[in-house]
Amino acid sequence: MALFGIQVVLTLVIAMFLHKISPHMSLATWILCSGLTRYLYPTDEELKKLVGKSHAKSNKSRRSDSRKTAANGEAVKDFKVIEPFTIPCNVNLELKTAKIEETDLIFQYFYPEYKWLVDFALSAIIFNIVVETIAYLFPNMLKNDISVTPLWNFLVIFFCLRILYLLTSPYWSSDDSGEKSVFLTFGVFFFVLAMAVLVVDESILEFNLDSGYEFFSDEAVLFLKKQGISKEGGAAPIWIFKLMLAIMSGFLGAFLGFPGIRMSNMFVDSLEKFHSNRLLVVLLYLNFFAPLFLTLLWIKPLVREYVTGRSGGNIYTISDTTFDHLRIAIILFCCAIRFVFTKIHLQVFLDVANRKIVRMKKEAGRISNITLQKKIITVFYYLTAASLQYLTPVILLIFFTITLRTAGTTDWDSTNALMRRLQKSMIVSNITVNAVQNLRHVFVSELVRAVTSYFTWWTCLTMFMTSAFGVVYHHVFNV
């Protein structure tokens, strides 16, 4: 407690909130249980009544059942067998609706993961807001504290990547090879695209990866020399570093593939449902194209040089620091807009059950009662998985952006305070203190900021490209 100060106190308070209050007051539960309507599947009795079938059996069926019972020694005397039956596809079926309750979500796919991710992300956002507020109002209060904010942000990013992996892993265990092919195609495509992006000059795309890695390499070599370790040839070449980034970019693009397709389906269905509301349609388009607009903010000749007055074509100019803060604010604003549209998109997803029945009525032939019921119930039981596919990329982008914000404002006074406390300790030797003090210069904020800036831009790009692919796929194959 004395080492970390007020940030550990705040962390403990938020941990208590997650443990005690979250089961009773949960943002994740509120999103799904505050107005969303699900469709109820018809029971067998309702379907039989709809097609005019009598519940009573014919005499022939009764005699057949009697012979079966006698042959089995009346072992199944009281056992009621529900036999499947078929109904016409064009049956006049109207689905009943019901408001979603919390008890309905217990058996949902990925519901525990969904609730944990949303509530933990909300807690991390509250932690960041409180810390930033304290730092702004009382700068000296956090001067001697160790910043715990990067740990919170890293944990949320880790949980997002874990959720994306869990959402993708069932496709590998299924017998259908189509999803596997889509995943591999996205992975290879985004790997090649990342290799092409990473060779673009920094005067065009301002990630500053080259300068950040160069500074990191110099500090790493200097650190090894101070520890008595001589490394011939210097640090690894930068192409190895960029190759690793490209591999990670390929995996991230592959994991965001299916969430992007899900988002595109919700977007197209939302346009169809609200086509008469012009204002809402415009907002839906802005929400869809927002990631594309955000990627343009990293094109240096197009945005930074223009708004900072370097191109000479703008009268009203701002500083580079102000532009960085403005870009972060725009990203967070776009993420907030996407979060506001969560319920609209999830309700449109639930409406898929009714659209399946409408489409079925236009078909000829017959369908079994079990198949019809599965058409409806599977949509609802996939609700939390669809919610994760919609919200996880947004949460990931938010915390990449927050990490970019904190990486650009690193204050080493807190680290120096830690060094002073370690020097006064009787347990830690002077060699360890010097090693830690030298090691902090290796992982400099320039490299962290460059990598975070790249992945923030890359997340925006993959979110839009996967969604755009889904829209094209939807219109071409009419699915």
C-alpha positions in Angstrom: 0.0 0.0 0.0 2.8 2.4 0.9 4.6 1.5 -2.3 1.8 2.1 -4.8 -0.3 4.7 -2.9 -3.7 5.8 -4.0 -3.8 3.8 -7.2 -3.7 0.5 -5.3 -6.5 1.7 -3.0 -8.5 2.5 -6.1 -7.7 -0.9 -7.6 -8.9 -2.7 -4.5 -12.1 -0.7 -4.4 -12.8 -1.5 -8.0 -12.0 -5.2 -7.4 -14.5 -5.2 -4.6 -17.0 -3.7 -6.9 -16.5 -6.5 -9.5 -16.8 -9.1 -6.8 -19.7 -7.8 -4.7 -21.7 -5.3 -6.8 -21.3 -6.7 -10.3 -23.7 -9.7 -9.7 -26.5 -7.2 -8.8 -25.5 -4.2 -11.0 -23.9 -5.2 -14.3 -23.6 -3.1 -17.4 -23.4 -6.3 -19.5 -26.7 -7.6 -18.1 -28.3 -4.1 -18.5 -27.4 -4.0 -22.2 -29.2 -7.3 -22.9 -32.1 -7.0 -20.4 -33.3 -3.4 -20.8 -35.6 -3.5 -23.8 -34.4 -6.3 -26.1 -37.1 -8.6 -27.4 -36.6 -12.2 -28.3 -38.9 -14.5 -30.3 -40.4 -17.6 -28.7 -40.4 -20.8 -30.7 -43.9 -22.6 -31.1 -44.4 -25.7 -29.0 -45.4 -29.0 -30.6 -49.0 -28.6 -29.4 -49.2 -25.2 -31.0 -47.9 -26.5 -34.3 -50.3 -29.4 -34.3 -53.2 -27.1 -33.5 -52.0 -24.8 -36.3 -52.1 -27.5 -39.0 -55.3 -29.0 -37.6 -53.8 -32.3 -36.2 -55.7 -34.0 -33.5 -53.9 -35.0 -30.3 -55.9 -38.2 -30.2 -54.5 -41.1 -32.1 -56.4 -43.3 -34.5 -57.6 -46.8 -33.6 -55.0 -48.3 -35.8 -52.2 -46.4 -34.1 -53.6 -47.4 -30.7 -53.6 -51.1 -31.7 -50.1 -50.7 -32.9 -49.0 -49.1 -29.6 -50.7 -51.9 -27.7 -48.8 -54.6 -29.5 -45.5 -52.7 -28.9 -46.3 -52.4 -25.2 -47.1 -56.0 -24.9 -43.9 -57.1 -26.7 -41.8 -55.0 -24.4 -43.4 -56.4 -21.3 -45.0 -53.1 -20.5 -41.6 -51.7 -19.7 -42.4 -48.5 -21.4 -45.9 -48.2 -20.1 -45.6 -44.8 -18.6 -43.0 -43.5 -21.1 -44.2 -40.8 -23.4 -42.4 -40.7 -26.8 -42.6 -37.4 -28.7 -42.5 -38.3 -32.3 -41.4 -35.7 -34.9 -43.8 -34.6 -37.4 -43.8 -32.3 -40.4 -45.8 -29.2 -41.3 -46.1 -27.2 -44.5 -43.5 -24.5 -45.0 -46.2 -21.9 -45.9 -48.0 -22.4 -42.7 -49.6 -19.3 -41.2 -47.2 -19.0 -38.2 -46.8 -15.8 -36.2 -44.1 -15.9 -33.5 -44.7 -14.7 -30.0 -42.3 -12.2 -28.4 -41.0 -11.7 -24.9 -38.7 -9.3 -23.1 -35.3 -10.8 -22.2 -34.8 -11.5 -18.5 -31.5 -12.2 -16.7 -32.6 -15.8 -16.1 -32.9 -16.3 -19.8 -29.2 -15.6 -20.2 -27.8 -18.4 -17.9 -27.5 -21.0 -20.7 -26.3 -18.5 -23.3 -23.1 -19.2 -25.3 -20.2 -17.3 -23.8 -22.4 -15.5 -21.3 -19.8 -15.6 -18.4 -17.1 -14.4 -20.8 -19.3 -11.6 -22.1 -20.3 -10.4 -18.6 -16.7 -10.5 -17.3 -15.3 -8.6 -20.3 -17.9 -5.8 -20.3 -17.8 -5.3 -16.6 -14.0 -5.5 -16.3 -13.7 -3.0 -19.2 -16.1 -0.6 -17.5 -14.1 -0.9 -14.3 -10.8 -0.2 -16.2 -12.4 2.9 -17.8 -13.6 4.2 -14.5 -10.1 3.6 -13.1 -8.5 5.6 -16.0 -11.0 8.4 -15.6 -10.5 8.7 -11.8 -6.7 8.6 -12.2 -6.7 11.2 -15.0 -9.0 13.4 -12.9 -6.8 13.2 -9.8 -3.7 13.9 -11.9 -5.3 17.0 -13.4 -6.7 18.4 -10.2 -4.0 17.3 -7.8 -0.8 16.7 -9.7 1.4 16.2 -6.6 -0.8 13.5 -5.2 0.3 10.9 -7.8 3.8 12.2 -8.2 5.3 9.5 -5.9 2.9 6.7 -7.0 3.7 3.9 -9.4 1.3 4.0 -12.3 -1.0 1.0 -12.4 -2.9 2.2 -15.4 -0.8 0.3 -18.0 -1.5 -2.9 -16.1 -5.2 -2.3 -16.3 -5.1 -1.5 -20.0 -2.9 -4.6 -20.8 -5.3 -6.9 -18.9 -8.3 -5.6 -20.9 -6.4 -6.0 -24.2 -5.4 -9.5 -23.2 -9.0 -10.5 -22.3 -10.2 -9.1 -25.6 -7.7 -11.1 -27.6 -8.7 -14.2 -25.5 -12.4 -13.7 -26.3 -11.6 -13.3 -30.0 -9.7 -16.6 -29.9 -12.6 -18.3 -28.0 -15.1 -17.0 -30.6 -12.9 -18.4 -33.5 -11.9 -21.7 -32.0 -15.3 -23.5 -32.5 -14.9 -23.1 -36.2 -11.8 -25.3 -36.1 -13.6 -28.1 -34.3 -16.5 -28.2 -36.7 -16.7 -30.4 -39.8 -17.4 -27.5 -42.1 -14.3 -26.3 -43.8 -15.7 -23.1 -45.0 -15.1 -21.2 -41.8 -11.5 -22.5 -41.6 -10.9 -21.3 -45.2 -12.3 -17.8 -44.4 -10.1 -17.6 -41.3 -7.0 -18.6 -43.1 -7.8 -16.3 -46.0 -8.2 -13.3 -43.7 -5.0 -14.2 -41.9 -2.9 -14.5 -45.0 -4.4 -11.4 -46.6 -3.8 -9.2 -43.6 -0.3 -10.6 -43.1 0.6 -9.6 -46.7 -1.2 -6.2 -46.2 0.8 -5.6 -43.0 4.1 -6.3 -44.7 3.2 -3.7 -47.4 2.1 -1.2 -44.8 5.2 -1.5 -42.7 7.5 -0.6 -45.5 5.7 2.7 -46.2 7.8 5.7 -45.3 7.2 7.4 -42.0 6.6 10.7 -43.9 3.3 9.2 -45.1 2.1 6.9 -42.3 3.3 8.4 -39.0 3.7 5.3 -36.8 7.4 6.3 -36.0 8.3 2.6 -35.7 11.7 3.1 -37.3 12.8 5.9 -34.9 11.3 4.1 -31.9 13.0 0.8 -32.6 16.3 2.6 -33.3 16.1 4.3 -29.9 15.2 1.0 -28.3 18.1 -0.8 -29.9 20.6 1.9 -28.7 19.3 1.7 -25.2 19.3 -2.1 -25.2 22.9 -2.3 -26.3 23.9 0.3 -23.6 22.0 -1.7 -21.0 23.8 -4.9 -21.8 27.2 -3.2 -21.7 26.4 -1.8 -18.2 25.6 -5.3 -17.1 28.9 -6.6 -18.4 27.4 -8.4 -21.4 28.9 -7.7 -24.8 26.8 -8.4 -27.9 28.6 -8.3 -31.2 26.7 -7.0 -34.2 24.4 -4.8 -32.2 20.7 -5.2 -32.0 18.5 -7.3 -34.3 17.8 -5.7 -37.7 14.5 -3.8 -37.9 13.1 -6.2 -40.5 12.8 -8.9 -37.9 10.9 -6.5 -35.6 8.5 -5.6 -38.5 8.1 -9.2 -39.5 6.9 -10.0 -35.9 4.5 -7.1 -36.1 3.2 -8.4 -39.5 2.6 -11.9 -38.0 0.7 -10.4 -35.1 -1.2 -8.2 -37.5 -2.2 -11.2 -39.5 -3.5 -13.1 -36.5 -5.4 -10.0 -35.3 -7.0 -9.5 -38.7 -8.0 -13.2 -38.8 -9.6 -13.0 -35.4 -11.5 -9.8 -36.3 -12.8 -11.4 -39.5 -15.9 -13.1 -38.2 -16.8 -10.1 -35.9 -16.5 -7.9 -38.9 -18.9 -10.1 -41.0 -21.3 -10.2 -38.1 -21.2 -6.4 -37.9 -21.9 -6.1 -41.6 -24.9 -8.4 -41.4 -26.3 -6.3 -38.5 -25.6 -3.1 -40.5 -27.4 -4.3 -43.7 -30.4 -5.5 -41.7 -30.5 -2.3 -39.7 -30.7 -0.3 -43.0 -33.5 -2.5 -44.2 -35.5 -2.2 -40.9 -35.1 1.6 -40.5 -35.1 2.6 -44.2 -37.9 5.2 -43.5 -35.9 7.0 -40.8 -33.5 9.1 -42.8 -31.6 10.5 -39.8 -31.0 7.1 -38.3 -29.9 5.7 -41.6 -27.3 8.6 -41.9 -26.1 7.8 -38.3 -25.8 4.1 -39.2 -23.7 4.9 -42.2 -21.5 7.2 -40.1 -21.1 4.5 -37.5 -20.1 2.0 -40.2 -17.6 4.2 -42.0 -16.1 5.7 -38.8 -13.1 3.2 -38.7 -12.2 4.2 -42.3 -12.2 7.8 -41.3 -10.1 7.1 -38.3 -7.4 5.4 -40.5 -7.0 8.6 -42.4 -5.9 10.5 -39.3 -2.5 8.7 -39.5 -1.8 9.8 -43.1 0.7 12.6 -42.4 0.4 14.7 -45.6 -3.4 14.5 -45.5 -4.1 15.5 -41.9 -1.2 16.4 -39.6 0.7 18.6 -42.0 -2.5 20.4 -43.0 -4.0 21.1 -39.5 -0.6 22.0 -38.1 0.1 24.5 -40.9 3.1 22.8 -42.4 1.5 22.6 -45.8 0.7 26.3 -45.7 -2.9 25.9 -46.8 -4.6 26.4 -43.5 -5.0 29.6 -41.6 -6.1 28.1 -38.3 -3.4 25.7 -37.1 -2.8 23.7 -34.0 0.3 22.2 -32.4 1.4 18.6 -32.7 0.5 17.8 -29.1 -3.0 19.2 -29.6 -3.4 17.2 -32.8 -2.4 14.0 -30.9 -5.0 14.7 -28.2 -7.6 15.6 -30.8 -7.0 12.3 -32.6 -7.4 10.3 -29.4 -10.6 12.2 -28.6 -12.1 11.5 -32.0 -11.3 7.8 -31.7 -13.0 7.6 -28.3 -16.0 9.5 -29.6 -16.5 7.1 -32.5 -16.2 4.2 -30.1 -18.9 5.8 -27.9 -21.2 6.2 -30.9 -20.7 2.5 -31.8 -21.6 1.6 -28.2 -24.7 3.7 -28.3 -25.9 1.7 -31.4 -25.4 -1.6 -29.6 -29.0 -2.2 -28.7 -30.2 -1.4 -32.2 -27.8 -3.9 -33.8 -28.5 -6.6 -31.2 -32.3 -6.2 -31.7 -31.8 -6.5 -35.4 -29.8 -9.7 -34.8 -32.7 -11.1 -32.7 -35.1 -10.2 -35.5 -33.3 -12.8 -37.7 -35.5 -15.5 -36.2 -38.6 -13.8 -37.6 -37.0 -13.2 -40.9 -36.2 -16.9 -41.1 -39.9 -17.7 -40.7 -40.9 -15.1 -43.3 -38.4 -16.6 -45.7 -39.6 -20.1 -44.9 -43.2 -19.2 -45.8 -42.1 -18.5 -49.3 -40.7 -22.0 -49.8 -42.5 -25.1 -51.0 -42.6 -28.4 -49.3 -42.7 -29.4 -45.6 -40.4 -29.0 -42.6 -40.1 -30.9 -39.4 -41.2 -29.4 -36.1 -37.7 -29.9 -34.6 -36.0 -28.1 -37.5 -38.4 -25.2 -37.3 -37.9 -24.8 -33.6 -34.2 -24.9 -34.0 -34.4 -22.1 -36.6 -35.8 -19.8 -33.9 -34.1 -20.9 -30.7 -30.6 -20.9 -32.0 -30.7 -17.2 -32.8 -31.5 -16.3 -29.2 -28.9 -18.7 -27.7 -26.2 -17.1 -29.8 -27.1 -13.6 -28.6 -24.2 -13.2 -26.2 -21.7 -14.5 -28.8 -23.1 -11.9 -31.2 -22.8 -9.3 -28.5 -19.1 -10.2 -28.0 -18.5 -10.1 -31.8 -20.0 -6.5 -31.8 -18.4 -5.1 -28.6 -15.0 -6.8 -28.4 -13.4 -5.0 -31.3 -14.8 -1.7 -29.9 -13.3 -2.4 -26.4 -10.0 -3.4 -28.0 -9.8 -0.2 -29.9 -10.7 1.9 -26.8 -7.9 0.4 -24.7 -5.4 0.6 -27.5 -6.3 4.3 -27.7 -6.0 4.7 -23.9 -2.7 3.0 -23.9 -1.6 5.3 -26.7 -2.6 8.3 -24.6 -0.8 7.1 -21.5 2.3 6.0 -23.4 2.7 9.5 -24.8 2.6 11.1 -21.3 5.0 8.9 -19.4 6.3 10.6 -16.3 9.5 9.1 -14.9 9.2 10.9 -11.6 7.1 8.0 -10.3 9.8 5.5 -11.4 12.5 7.7 -9.7 10.4 7.6 -6.5 10.5 3.8 -6.7 14.2 3.8 -7.2 14.6 5.9 -4.0 12.5 3.5 -2.1 14.4 0.5 -3.3 17.7 2.1 -2.4 16.4 2.5 1.2 15.4 -1.1 1.4 17.7 -3.6 3.2 16.5 -6.5 1.0 17.3 -5.2 -2.4 20.9 -4.9 -3.3 22.5 -1.9 -5.1 23.2 -4.1 -8.1 19.5 -4.9 -8.5 18.5 -1.2 -8.0 21.0 -0.1 -10.7 19.8 -2.9 -13.1 16.1 -1.9 -12.7 17.0 1.8 -13.1 18.9 1.1 -16.3 16.3 -1.3 -17.6 13.6 1.3 -17.5 15.4 3.3 -20.1 15.3 0.3 -22.5 11.5 0.1 -22.7 11.2 3.8 -23.6 7.9 5.4 -24.2 8.9 6.1 -27.9 8.8 2.5 -28.8 5.7 1.7 -26.8 3.9 4.7 -28.3 5.0 3.7 -31.8 3.8 0.1 -31.5 0.5 1.1 -29.8 -0.1 3.7 -32.5 0.4 1.1 -35.2 -2.0 -1.4 -33.6 -4.6 1.3 -33.0 -4.5 2.2 -36.6 -4.4 -1.5 -37.6 -7.5 -2.3 -35.5 -9.4 0.5 -37.2 -8.3 -0.7 -40.6 -9.3 -4.4 -40.0 -12.6 -3.4 -38.4 -13.6 -1.6 -41.6 -12.2 -4.0 -44.1 -13.8 -7.1 -42.6 -17.1 -5.3 -42.3 -16.8 -4.0 -45.9 -16.1 -7.6 -47.0 -19.2 -8.8 -45.2 -21.4 -6.2 -46.9 -20.0 -7.2 -50.3 -20.5 -10.8 -49.5 -24.1 -10.1 -48.4 -25.0 -8.3 -51.6 -23.3 -10.7 -54.0 -24.6 -14.0 -52.4 -27.8 -12.4 -51.0 -27.5 -14.1 -47.6 
